[in-house]
């Protein structure tokens, strides 16, 4: 690194210049995360640039005080990436960038190449799903080279940490945010809830066990007729499983679910309602939310959104899902917000739902309040921005 490239970096965010790299300014998790962080950084006195290909979020970025820098990085073409690396080096030098935060493999490759030539601190964010270690692993490896590495979950980080020996002290978990203003029990009125109950033909006193998401093999709805049968056999009554998700793309699977329900004698307790346009109201109508996925989802937002709406969750023990619920044995019983069951195990789901049904009004209300507080703490845009803010501050306190 040439001494001519060094500069005096501020020890705090006041007066610092941060550049984030995302693939494009479209409504995607990484771009949304970057924009959520912009406002918090501006309030802290930092200048913020976002380098990306153009997209609909450019206007929102500039309105929040951020600056857009056009940069191609959503590619693994080495010639285009090298051109972008040269462009990035010019931006870092001319704009006196203190921290570069790359949210994509291409962006991390560009940034790490540039950081080897010019004094700048580098933060990288791992993808939501563990990256493949084949041909694309060469590019993905750049995501491990940050001075600080952010991951949305332990699930995403574990294989990367093991393969590249990332020190734990260089790693911070910051989950993806959800819109807790939209997913807020106080924002959903009774009319919206009652409209859905009528549309779903739910008896007045029946408890709704909401199963959000597309009816598809990887979402695991096929076990629900067995779960319903077990619950009935244990003496539970007055519940309906509402499968609120698009069910035409995988018609044979959806048909198999209903055929299984008929074979188990629980067809009246399993409803296919199609895509739900008002998910917050659907969650508000639910007594408990069930996420029986059999394959790891990319984001697992349904679990976070359900808790933001103050609803207990029963979910599978795969992927990111267990990390989004407070449950024993990882956490004490008194702070529980839901249950984690073995994927594809109808008996475990039935037992968990039976425990949820056994809560009296006071215990249920306490759990719903805990679920909401947990979601606010873990998944709010403010919490995500604050955690990212802390990473940047810690880096600025280090010598280059």
PATOR-365979 format. One line per field, with one value per residue: x, y, z of N, C-alpha, C in turn; residue number from 1. Coordinates in steps of 0.001 Angstrom, whole numbers. Atoms other than C-alpha are relative to their C-alpha. Example, Ala and Ser with C-alpha at 12.3 -4.5 7.8 and 13.67 -1.06 7.14 Angstrom:
BEGIN
n_c1 = [890,-820]
n_c2 = [-1190,-1190]
n_c3 = [0,-60]
ca_c1 = [12300,13670]
ca_c2 = [-4500,-1060]
ca_c3 = [7800,7140]
c_c1 = [900,-770]
c_c2 = [1200,1090]
c_c3 = [0,730]
doti = [1,2]
END
This chain:
BEGIN
n_c1 = [851,-822,253,727,1415,550,655,420,1375,612,172,1429,792,169,-960,-481,670,231,504,531,136,1055,85,822,941,1343,586,-563,-460,-1273,196,833,-856,-889,758,381,-1188,-372,609,-644,-1345,123,292,-1230,-947,-838,386,223,157,346,-431,864,668,1197,1239,1074,-256,-925,675,112,-1344,-387,910,-423,-1289,-1092,-449,-120,-1156,199,-1106,341,-643,810,-548,-1258,-876,-1197,-377,897,-308,-1247,328,720,-974,-718,941,168,-1207,81,1010,-550,-1008,566,1026,-623,826,-600,408,771,799,454,1102,112,-1284,-706,-406,-1084,-1205,-473,-449,-1225,-1069,-291,-557,-1411,-761,275,372,1430,492,930,1015,738,1173,226,1363,964,-219,-1419,-364,-582,-1452,-498,-614,373,-637,-1157,473,614,-1056,-312,863,-639,-1240,221,-546,1112,949,1365,796,1390,350,-999,182,-733,-1418,-712,-900,-1008,-972,-769,-853,-995,-590,241,34,1315,-15,142,1314,1161,1287,1015,1080,722,1091,1362,692,780,1117,1089,300,205,1398,716,288,1011,1275,840,737,-853,-51,1306,176,-695,690,1189,-437,-517,1115,-446,1019,-324,-832,-1118,-1352,-653,-1416,-359,-1181,-249,-967,451,210,-1024,-660,-1035,616,340,1396,562,132,1044,1122,-408,-32,1395,554,-589,577,1360,-74,-405,1121,82,1055,177,-1128,-31,-1245,224,-1191,145,-1062,309,-32,221,-1267,-274,1371,14,-372,1143,1044,-424,272,1437,338,-454,940,1225,-296,-124,1260,-153,113,646,-937,-1123,530,-859,647,-667,-890,604,-479,-121,-658,96,1327,55,-739,782,1142,-483,-304,-1388,-496,-703,-923,-523,-907,-870,-1265,-311,397,-1070,74,750,652,1318,-160,-236,1213,1006,-307,243,1439,328,567,-928,-328,-553,-747,-917,-1364,-929,-429,-10,1249,-148,-646,978,958,-571,547,-952,-897,-943,422,854,1434,740,-83,428,933,526,-493,-752,279,-787,661,719,444,1357,196,-600,821,1250,-302,-259,1266,759,-535,485,1416,147,-261,1187,30,-1106,-1273,-6,-229,-1401,-841,168,-760,-1429,-283,-88,-1213,-1139,-68,-485,-1416,-824,261,411,-1040,-826,-940,-988,-859,-815,-1040,-968,-646,-990,-1114,-767,-672,-1108,-1048,-648,-883,-1224,-984,-77]
n_c2 = [-1186,-1199,-1028,-1089,309,-38,-1229,-17,459,-409,1122,233,-165,-1421,-401,1151,255,1438,419,1358,561,997,306,-988,-668,564,426,1282,-129,-701,-1421,-553,-135,-1142,-1249,-168,-433,-1350,-1023,36,-550,-1446,-571,67,-971,571,-102,1373,263,1377,343,1072,-269,-815,696,-850,-551,-1129,-1166,152,-165,-1412,-708,249,-653,763,-357,1178,105,1131,959,1369,999,1223,814,690,-240,-616,-1235,-1045,-255,-770,-1381,-572,-204,-1252,-1096,-104,-602,-1438,-551,15,-1056,-1339,-293,242,1027,605,1404,593,1143,751,917,1009,649,-841,-1215,327,266,-1325,-758,579,-326,-1418,-217,387,-1054,-1309,161,-71,1122,791,831,827,695,1297,169,616,1441,306,34,1229,-61,433,-1058,-1295,-156,-896,-1366,-87,-52,-1398,-435,348,-765,-1279,-228,439,765,57,1102,-94,1105,1048,971,-470,-169,1181,661,-951,-116,1242,165,-1060,-281,-1385,-132,-415,-1402,-799,346,-513,407,-1050,565,-864,-702,28,-1265,196,-951,682,1190,-524,243,-1263,-589,829,-155,1196,212,767,1371,631,217,1236,1137,289,526,1357,791,499,-117,-1104,349,856,-545,111,368,-548,563,-937,401,824,1427,608,1079,-444,-678,1026,45,1350,645,-639,897,880,-815,-239,1259,241,-959,470,1225,-358,-686,-1423,-346,-1428,-608,165,-342,-843,-29,-1278,-152,408,1459,483,352,1399,486,1395,16,-528,1037,1081,-448,110,1429,531,-504,788,1356,-40,-468,-1352,-930,-1241,-745,-442,-884,-661,-1298,-748,-1101,-976,-1354,-746,914,-444,337,1455,342,-487,905,1305,287,446,95,1265,-50,1373,165,1175,-447,-1320,-1157,-975,-1063,384,-1195,277,200,-1318,-809,505,-475,-1441,-142,509,1341,1118,727,1355,80,1129,-169,-12,-1276,-1175,-84,61,-1209,-1085,284,181,1273,941,-122,-1111,-1083,490,123,-1215,-1013,664,-656,1005,1371,528,1430,684,-155,1157,849,-419,170,-1130,-1188,147,-236,-1429,-723,323,-846,-1357,-24,148,-1271,-752,-1331,-804,497,-275,-1435,-266,483,-857,-1224,348,191,-1327,-653,686,-421,-1380,4,739,-120,-1332,-709,-775,906,413,-1147,-243,1032,-310,-1210,418,617,-1063,-759,813,13,-1325,-159,758,-564,689]
n_c3 = [0,100,-996,636,-9,-1347,-377,-1397,-109,-1265,-934,-212,1217,308,1018,774,1281,150,1302,42,1353,176,1435,705,-897,157,-1275,-407,-1390,-215,292,-1070,-1173,216,-104,-1404,-743,423,-861,-1308,137,196,-1318,-794,525,1056,1403,452,1428,338,1357,491,1261,-202,-294,-494,-1325,56,-547,-1444,-542,-11,-905,-1380,-232,590,1351,857,887,916,-35,386,-866,-15,1083,-291,1148,-590,691,-479,-1402,-98,366,-1144,-1081,289,-256,-1444,-563,246,-910,-1363,-100,203,-1009,-1308,-637,-1193,-84,1093,-469,1175,-303,1047,301,962,-689,-923,794,408,-1166,-559,946,-181,-1340,18,669,-581,-1408,-292,-795,803,-632,957,-533,621,524,-913,77,144,1416,551,-8,1300,792,-552,-1293,155,-182,-1321,-1010,-282,-1096,-1278,-143,-645,-1333,-826,812,-535,527,-459,-894,-211,1077,1173,-278,-489,950,474,-1094,-53,1184,148,-1317,-397,-1466,-486,-388,1220,532,-718,556,84,825,933,-662,521,-233,-1217,-23,713,-799,-1351,-378,-177,1315,681,-701,-100,1246,899,-517,184,1447,353,-625,802,1299,-225,-583,-1296,-1051,-915,-1152,404,28,1300,55,1311,652,1100,1019,1133,-246,851,-737,-940,-1143,-974,-459,112,-1316,-805,-312,-1098,-1209,-390,-505,-1323,-927,-276,-799,-1366,-636,353,952,242,711,1450,691,1169,847,697,975,1373,53,1369,658,-340,-200,-444,-1411,-744,51,-895,-1366,-276,26,-1277,-1004,109,-456,-1466,-560,-544,1120,-437,-843,825,1034,980,222,1055,-387,-910,292,-1256,-922,-1396,-538,-125,-1211,-1138,-172,-455,-1401,58,1375,209,1145,-10,1144,13,565,-557,792,176,-999,-1189,-530,-567,-1446,-586,161,-929,-1352,-5,-202,-1318,91,-202,1225,-26,1251,185,-515,1132,537,-855,-756,-1467,-503,-26,-1056,-1336,-492,-611,-1160,127,-874,-1084,257,-343,1061,1230,920,921,-115,1137,142,1022,1298,502,-1104,-360,-1440,-704,267,-749,-1410,-168,109,-1203,-1056,264,-346,-1446,-663,-382,611,-507,545,1443,180,-330,1095,1178,-255,152,1420,607,-477,625,1405,28,-361,958,1436,443,753,-929,-661,1002,268,-1193,-55,1063,-505,-995,728,627,-1045,-508,1014,76,-1162,236,935,1289]
ca_c1 = [0,1470,1872,449,-2894,-3225,-5467,-6534,-9706,-12159,-12391,-16207,-19040,-19269,-17626,-16949,-17792,-19291,-19778,-22047,-22039,-25216,-26029,-28811,-31182,-34214,-36596,-34427,-33199,-29650,-30722,-33428,-30871,-28501,-31203,-32420,-28863,-28483,-30921,-29310,-25843,-26973,-28396,-25027,-23302,-21841,-21919,-23259,-22849,-24395,-22686,-25010,-26662,-29687,-33121,-36416,-34924,-32565,-35139,-35700,-31957,-31384,-34466,-32992,-29758,-27713,-25797,-25922,-22761,-23381,-21297,-21571,-20973,-23754,-21533,-18719,-17220,-13601,-13095,-16168,-15236,-11719,-13110,-15444,-12538,-10659,-13781,-14210,-10604,-11188,-14311,-12554,-9721,-11822,-14584,-12204,-14118,-13438,-15380,-16534,-19333,-19898,-23194,-22543,-19877,-19008,-18941,-16725,-14295,-14061,-13689,-11040,-9004,-9257,-8481,-5160,-4168,-5637,-6209,-9823,-11621,-13700,-16945,-18626,-22020,-22530,-25553,-28720,-28033,-24597,-22776,-21828,-18136,-17820,-16857,-18788,-17003,-13986,-16020,-17946,-14655,-14188,-17050,-14807,-12023,-13618,-11971,-15400,-17874,-21618,-23919,-27724,-27647,-25520,-26996,-25536,-22214,-21401,-20077,-18248,-16580,-15536,-14148,-12291,-11421,-12991,-12217,-15405,-14298,-14434,-18043,-21317,-24839,-27332,-30678,-32639,-35207,-38972,-41423,-42587,-44807,-46871,-46630,-47971,-51109,-52004,-52056,-54657,-58269,-60963,-62754,-59796,-59602,-63329,-63312,-60764,-62564,-65737,-63897,-62298,-65640,-64211,-66761,-66961,-65284,-62720,-58995,-57080,-53782,-52341,-49895,-48521,-46693,-47072,-48513,-45485,-43441,-40626,-43087,-44175,-47965,-48466,-48006,-50873,-53694,-51734,-51199,-54913,-55821,-53430,-54814,-58369,-57402,-55893,-59205,-58562,-61413,-62338,-59417,-58891,-55637,-55722,-53187,-52909,-50773,-50848,-51695,-52007,-48338,-48091,-51635,-50817,-49172,-52089,-54472,-52418,-52748,-56534,-56740,-54715,-57069,-60056,-58389,-57721,-61266,-60122,-61071,-63237,-60216,-57829,-58569,-56829,-57524,-55137,-52798,-53518,-53269,-53442,-50872,-50785,-54558,-54179,-51559,-53732,-56608,-54437,-54203,-50891,-48746,-47390,-44331,-43712,-41010,-39030,-36296,-34438,-36137,-33971,-35223,-37716,-39573,-42919,-41624,-40356,-43519,-45751,-43944,-44051,-47836,-47650,-48381,-46676,-45021,-44454,-41725,-39326,-35789,-34112,-32133,-32573,-35991,-34882,-32783,-35890,-37776,-37045,-37451,-35811,-33268,-31336,-33370,-35258,-38910,-39963,-38903,-40404,-42071,-42776,-41838,-39337,-40320,-38419,-39089,-41661,-42532,-46309,-46168,-43786,-45902,-49060,-47435,-46199,-49630,-51222,-48895,-49876,-53559,-52969,-51922,-54503,-55476,-52871,-50000,-51042,-51163,-47747,-46277,-47787,-46264,-42867,-43096,-43725,-40894,-38511,-39394,-38862,-35490,-34278,-35886,-36798,-34989,-33801,-32218,-30494,-29199,-27979,-26093,-24470,-23660,-21821,-19711,-18669,-17851,-15704,-13792,-13155,-11565,-8952,-5749,-5492]
ca_c2 = [0,3328,6039,8494,6721,7101,9689,10749,8835,10116,7991,8319,8440,12217,13415,9877,8849,5399,3700,649,-1628,-3494,-5214,-2813,-339,-2589,-3745,-6607,-7413,-6145,-2862,-2345,-2955,-402,2263,1623,2183,5434,7435,6284,7147,10584,11233,10216,12856,10591,10998,7925,6758,3645,2145,17,-401,1830,857,2168,2878,5602,8278,6890,6762,10387,11524,9979,11910,9237,9599,7141,6054,3943,768,-2586,-5397,-7968,-10090,-12618,-11395,-10669,-7969,-5999,-6435,-5135,-2074,-1547,-1962,842,3010,2218,3137,6535,7073,6087,8508,11444,11138,10261,7087,5728,2444,343,-2115,-4746,-6661,-8873,-11301,-9124,-6011,-7738,-8879,-5337,-3862,-6323,-5746,-1992,-2204,-3836,-658,2171,2713,1924,-241,-3071,-4588,-7488,-9117,-12819,-13917,-15198,-18746,-20377,-19877,-22761,-23649,-24567,-22197,-19322,-19997,-18141,-14947,-15676,-16069,-12305,-11952,-13423,-10865,-7956,-6374,-7105,-9688,-9354,-12356,-12465,-15711,-18448,-20742,-18589,-18172,-21658,-23330,-20165,-19769,-23422,-23292,-19982,-19966,-16584,-15560,-15172,-11756,-10568,-11719,-10035,-11395,-8783,-10234,-8874,-6310,-6395,-3506,-3530,-511,-2521,-5715,-4146,-5323,-1706,-937,-3616,-2805,-5346,-4824,-6149,-9214,-9915,-9529,-12337,-14601,-14273,-14848,-17966,-19151,-19510,-20283,-17448,-19334,-21279,-20696,-20017,-21837,-19765,-21381,-18520,-19049,-20799,-24297,-26158,-29247,-27305,-25542,-28800,-28420,-32114,-33003,-30777,-33325,-35696,-32891,-32077,-35733,-36076,-32930,-34223,-37599,-35833,-34107,-30672,-29021,-25660,-24984,-24587,-24720,-21861,-22319,-18704,-18859,-19333,-22970,-23188,-23404,-26791,-28051,-31713,-31018,-28880,-31618,-34193,-32100,-32008,-35688,-36499,-34305,-36234,-39564,-38507,-37191,-33619,-31975,-29426,-28330,-27598,-24634,-23565,-19834,-18772,-15784,-13365,-9670,-8555,-10626,-8386,-8881,-12621,-12814,-10709,-13148,-16100,-17659,-19340,-19290,-22552,-22686,-26397,-25901,-28970,-27052,-23972,-20773,-17944,-15350,-16972,-13681,-15297,-16250,-12725,-11102,-13367,-12400,-8729,-9179,-10651,-14227,-17352,-19491,-23200,-23719,-26323,-26847,-26074,-23243,-19816,-20572,-21672,-18515,-16383,-17883,-17697,-21264,-23830,-25336,-22342,-19911,-20252,-21256,-17964,-15986,-18355,-16812,-20065,-23691,-25432,-28877,-31444,-30883,-33232,-34622,-34356,-35608,-32846,-30181,-31570,-31549,-27973,-26782,-28586,-26672,-23419,-24284,-25041,-21451,-19587,-16043,-14442,-16654,-16227,-12428,-12421,-14521,-12316,-9240,-10986,-11937,-8342,-7022,-9652,-8696,-5015,-5773,-8171,-7241,-3549,-1366,780,-2213,-3365,132,523,-2782,-1809,1603,-150,-2195,921,2783,-83,-183,3558,3255,888,1985,1192]
ca_c3 = [0,-1020,1633,-892,-609,3150,4765,8233,9097,11714,14881,14960,12449,12729,9548,8275,4720,4223,871,618,-2443,-3418,-6719,-7765,-6147,-6487,-3748,-2530,994,529,-1074,1542,4303,2781,2532,6093,7301,5358,7492,10753,9486,8338,11809,13259,11140,8461,4721,2919,-673,-2193,-5253,-7337,-10672,-11156,-9862,-8483,-5051,-6286,-5424,-1929,-1355,-2307,-379,2784,2328,577,-2680,-5569,-7373,-10524,-10289,-12039,-9530,-10047,-12289,-12169,-15435,-14422,-17063,-15977,-12313,-12890,-14661,-11722,-9283,-11038,-10894,-7191,-6471,-8068,-5970,-2720,-3429,-4656,-2038,824,1734,5236,5087,2155,2945,243,283,-2756,-3954,-6939,-4780,-2205,-4900,-6252,-2787,-1592,-4764,-4195,-454,-1318,-3174,-1142,2580,3389,5923,4479,5773,3976,4450,3804,1726,3404,2213,2564,-760,-3009,-2919,-6599,-9397,-7831,-4556,-5927,-6042,-2849,-978,-1262,1203,3900,3452,5234,8240,9713,8403,8965,8601,8729,10714,12228,9585,6806,8557,9866,6667,5607,8995,8945,5408,5639,9359,10026,13631,15636,16848,13220,12806,13795,13309,12119,10947,8005,9015,8597,8546,12157,11502,9014,11069,14250,16075,16809,13060,12168,12980,13811,10500,8509,10743,10576,6788,6516,8977,6909,3641,5125,6606,10109,12860,15434,18284,16236,16675,13486,13021,10196,7790,5645,2377,-953,-770,-2096,-1172,488,2787,4383,4524,3767,7457,8603,8161,10407,12913,12904,13402,16351,17945,17596,19028,22056,22725,21199,19315,17844,15498,11759,9795,7273,4471,3320,229,-3512,-4308,-8090,-9037,-7315,-7804,-7383,-4052,-2860,-3994,-2081,1087,781,-143,2964,5015,3686,4353,7961,8396,9005,5703,7522,9559,6658,4368,1189,916,-1840,-1813,1013,106,3738,5600,8700,9132,8526,11262,13554,12965,13922,17348,16494,13344,11944,9652,8868,6202,5186,3340,4605,3442,2164,4648,7017,7345,8156,11611,12312,10950,13045,16237,15256,15160,18657,17628,18998,16329,15832,13244,11889,13162,9841,8324,9834,11361,14875,15187,14737,17694,21412,22676,24969,25215,23869,25982,29282,29288,30844,27743,25170,22084,20239,19642,17382,16100,14078,10402,8940,12393,12783,16364,17477,15771,17386,20827,20370,19262,22190,24517,22824,23262,26942,27695,29737,28757,30992,29809,26175,26496,28149,25338,22627,24274,24486,20814,19812,21977,20596,17016,17753,19309,16612,13311,13298,10729,13637,15395,12195,11502,15094,14957,11648,13099,15952,13500,11605,14820,16096,12797,12784,16217,14791,13103,9410]
c_c1 = [888,-362,-786,-1502,-621,-644,-385,-1476,-589,-213,-1460,-728,-232,1089,560,-787,-55,-525,-459,-123,-1088,-147,-771,-988,-1432,-495,402,601,1286,-133,-835,818,889,-742,-452,1161,345,-535,668,1402,-36,-277,1232,1069,922,-543,-85,-205,-393,356,-792,-429,-1322,-1227,-1014,269,984,-625,-127,1357,363,-896,402,1373,1192,334,208,1234,-236,1223,-512,718,-784,411,1203,931,1244,392,-869,300,1291,-216,-707,940,788,-899,-183,1213,-17,-992,544,991,-640,-994,495,-852,758,-298,-753,-702,-605,-1033,-146,1370,814,510,1153,1307,622,630,1300,1202,435,668,1460,879,-142,-539,-1495,-387,-1092,-914,-688,-1184,-199,-1427,-890,99,1493,379,531,1515,599,684,-301,624,1225,-407,-577,1055,375,-840,604,1198,-190,763,-1049,-998,-1346,-713,-1430,-400,1200,-65,793,1498,756,911,1101,1098,893,980,1153,618,-128,-18,-1351,-33,-120,-1403,-1104,-1270,-966,-1114,-542,-1173,-1344,-646,-900,-1093,-1208,-444,-42,-1460,-814,-397,-1084,-1308,-835,-748,816,63,-1315,-282,657,-692,-1245,377,484,-1054,424,-1131,422,979,1257,1333,608,1466,467,1298,299,1009,-592,-161,890,774,1002,-571,-713,-1442,-602,-152,-1210,-1231,330,21,-1417,-628,519,-587,-1426,16,408,-1078,-137,-1076,38,1189,-127,1391,-344,1306,-123,1179,-432,126,-242,1284,362,-1332,-36,349,-1166,-1134,347,-258,-1468,-467,414,-941,-1295,222,95,-1282,65,-155,-641,943,1221,-557,1098,-677,624,859,-746,611,226,603,-22,-1353,-140,726,-750,-1188,418,109,1466,380,870,849,703,987,866,1336,277,-499,1150,-1,-720,-767,-1340,71,202,-1263,-1094,248,-170,-1480,-445,-618,1073,164,435,683,950,1412,1029,361,27,-1155,185,643,-972,-1072,751,-639,1086,482,963,-328,-936,-1480,-733,106,-441,-941,-602,639,738,-196,869,-733,-638,-557,-1359,-233,574,-797,-1296,217,220,-1296,-893,471,-452,-1468,-206,266,-1316,101,1174,1338,100,298,1453,920,-132,769,1496,372,165,1293,1247,162,511,1501,870,-139,-412,1111,918,1049,1105,971,925,1142,1074,817,1124,1216,889,797,1217,1160,739,941,1319,939,-38,1338]
c_c2 = [1238,994,1161,-207,111,1338,-99,-362,430,-1199,-304,208,1463,427,-1147,-130,-1504,-274,-1459,-434,-1058,-271,1050,592,-392,-465,-1439,164,795,1492,663,202,1228,1323,248,541,1462,1057,58,608,1514,694,8,960,-525,360,-1412,-40,-1459,-225,-1208,314,701,-865,955,665,1174,1241,-58,201,1475,818,-168,594,-749,466,-1282,113,-1183,-921,-1380,-957,-1301,-904,-771,80,734,1317,1165,331,805,1461,693,254,1283,1206,214,658,1514,665,85,1142,1386,378,-244,-967,-603,-1491,-367,-1235,-688,-1040,-1109,-584,838,1276,-246,-255,1316,731,-552,268,1455,269,-405,1112,1372,-197,198,-1219,-712,-825,-802,-651,-1293,-92,-728,-1518,-259,-114,-1361,163,-541,1153,1373,230,908,1436,179,112,1432,536,-293,890,1351,121,-375,-689,-41,-1190,149,-1098,-899,-1042,397,-6,-1300,-658,914,160,-1231,-108,1007,429,1469,70,533,1481,940,-128,574,-464,1173,-522,1002,652,-320,1338,-153,1048,-595,-1226,397,-224,1279,637,-757,109,-1270,-295,-837,-1465,-721,-272,-1306,-1217,-383,-603,-1433,-944,-670,162,1025,-366,-787,750,-233,-351,370,-608,881,-545,-890,-1456,-753,-1021,475,726,-953,-124,-1398,-680,512,-870,-980,755,228,-1254,-293,941,-402,-1207,287,809,1469,213,1501,682,-286,386,792,104,1212,227,-519,-1511,-566,-412,-1460,-687,-1427,-106,493,-1024,-1147,373,-208,-1458,-663,451,-802,-1410,-68,480,1390,1062,1322,889,500,802,513,1314,799,1132,1013,1381,824,-916,505,-342,-1504,-445,463,-913,-1330,-70,-389,-117,-1246,109,-1355,-310,-1250,289,1405,1124,989,1012,-410,1147,-280,-145,1339,848,-449,519,1512,302,-570,-1378,-1046,-787,-1421,-196,-1185,346,32,1424,1093,11,-86,1249,1161,-201,-136,-1243,-804,-1005,1180,1144,-538,-10,1316,1109,-571,895,-994,-1353,-372,-1507,-593,51,-1313,-909,487,-74,1190,1283,-57,279,1492,804,-283,852,1452,134,-22,1295,648,1422,862,-406,283,1481,369,-447,888,1308,-250,-129,1339,703,-621,442,1428,57,-596,476,1391,642,812,-884,-434,1141,278,-1008,247,1230,-376,-648,1081,796,-748,-18,1331,238,-747,779,-801,-718]
c_c3 = [0,1090,-572,60,1380,271,1465,70,1334,908,291,-1319,-358,-984,-822,-1299,-223,-1391,85,-1460,27,-1494,-797,990,-356,1362,297,1389,174,-269,1081,1274,-124,193,1432,823,-306,959,1367,-61,-195,1327,889,-514,-1073,-1381,-548,-1509,-175,-1460,-473,-1424,288,277,593,1348,2,639,1506,671,106,919,1458,303,-537,-1401,-798,-884,-931,11,-361,941,64,-1155,518,-1215,490,-661,470,1464,148,-402,1168,1172,-214,272,1509,645,-197,954,1424,192,-66,1090,1426,841,1179,102,-1266,548,-1207,396,-1044,-284,-971,643,959,-745,-455,1174,576,-913,193,1338,89,-569,657,1411,201,831,-787,893,-1102,704,-760,-535,989,15,-123,-1476,-415,-59,-1297,-708,582,1372,-57,257,1399,1101,359,1151,1373,312,668,1308,1043,-922,721,-634,493,975,238,-1103,-1235,225,220,-1038,-514,1048,48,-1164,-33,1329,402,1528,458,379,-1209,-594,884,-705,57,-905,-1005,732,-639,343,1221,168,-710,784,1471,369,120,-1326,-762,771,-102,-1290,-979,421,-272,-1470,-434,603,-795,-1344,123,592,1319,1012,1057,1110,-372,37,-1379,201,-1399,-501,-1212,-1001,-1063,416,-984,826,1043,1229,954,447,-2,1361,780,230,1129,1325,514,601,1410,1040,374,922,1444,722,-327,-1066,-254,-639,-1485,-495,-1258,-771,-914,-928,-1354,-131,-1398,-705,222,328,518,1479,851,43,950,1462,335,-43,1317,1123,-20,529,1528,675,588,-1094,393,801,-768,-1168,-909,-360,-1132,557,853,-257,1264,1063,1445,635,187,1267,1249,284,605,1515,114,-1471,-126,-1265,-69,-1124,134,-671,520,-899,-103,1137,1279,627,661,1518,696,-64,967,1411,106,204,1342,-14,282,-1299,330,-1345,-8,463,-1118,-387,1053,985,1522,597,156,1060,1325,607,693,-1054,-73,955,1080,-376,218,-1035,-1353,-823,-993,248,-1279,-22,-1102,-1327,-440,1078,491,1499,769,-230,797,1486,258,-50,1208,1177,-185,396,1515,759,420,-549,444,-584,-1496,-247,295,-1127,-1230,173,-150,-1464,-709,413,-623,-1443,-122,256,-1105,-1441,-460,-821,906,672,-955,-284,1180,107,-1053,382,974,-659,-608,1049,551,-997,-52,1166,-153,-912,-1290,-119]
doti = [1,2,3,4,5,6,7,8,9,10,11,12,13,14,15,16,17,18,19,20,21,22,23,24,25,26,27,28,29,30,31,32,33,34,35,36,37,38,39,40,41,42,43,44,45,46,47,48,49,50,51,52,53,54,55,56,57,58,59,60,61,62,63,64,65,66,67,68,69,70,71,72,73,74,75,76,77,78,79,80,81,82,83,84,85,86,87,88,89,90,91,92,93,94,95,96,97,98,99,100,101,102,103,104,105,106,107,108,109,110,111,112,113,114,115,116,117,118,119,120,121,122,123,124,125,126,127,128,129,130,131,132,133,134,135,136,137,138,139,140,141,142,143,144,145,146,147,148,149,150,151,152,153,154,155,156,157,158,159,160,161,162,163,164,165,166,167,168,169,170,171,172,173,174,175,176,177,178,179,180,181,182,183,184,185,186,187,188,189,190,191,192,193,194,195,196,197,198,199,200,201,202,203,204,205,206,207,208,209,210,211,212,213,214,215,216,217,218,219,220,221,222,223,224,225,226,227,228,229,230,231,232,233,234,235,236,237,238,239,240,241,242,243,244,245,246,247,248,249,250,251,252,253,254,255,256,257,258,259,260,261,262,263,264,265,266,267,268,269,270,271,272,273,274,275,276,277,278,279,280,281,282,283,284,285,286,287,288,289,290,291,292,293,294,295,296,297,298,299,300,301,302,303,304,305,306,307,308,309,310,311,312,313,314,315,316,317,318,319,320,321,322,323,324,325,326,327,328,329,330,331,332,333,334,335,336,337,338,339,340,341,342,343,344,345,346,347,348,349,350,351,352,353,354,355,356,357,358,359,360,361,362,363,364,365,366,367,368,369,370,371,372,373,374,375,376,377,378,379,380,381,382,383,384,385,386,387,388,389,390,391,392,393,394,395,396,397,398,399,400]
END
